[in-house]
Amino acid sequence: MPPAGDAALLAEVLELRARNQQLGRALASRAVIDQARGMVMALAPCPSDRAWDLLVDVSQHCNIKLRDVAGALVATTKERTLPEPIQRELCRALRRRHAADRR
């Protein structure tokens, strides 16, 4: 049986590795989300904060994680089709945005 200090050190190393992996995934997701935000800014056109809100809106209405919505949108630049639920909600969100802007 390893000494208590070794067990604590091992637990800390494992926790730090898990946190490091989580941060790496978060950074990769963030880059894709930022790319999707830029695409929405060009499509809508709208400022960055509105593009963020629009992506969040689509994510919530589709019940799909924001990073997955963003990934699907960015994948359309590689000849992939936007999944129908995301496409439908994106159109609805854009219509809601334009209606709100007209008020």
Secondary structure, DSSP 8 states (H G I E B T S, - for coil): ---HHHHHHHHHHHHHHHHHHHHHHHHHHHHHHHHHHHHHHHHTT--HHHHHHHHHHHHHHHT--HHHHHHHHHHGGGT----HHHHHHHHHHHHHHHHHHH-
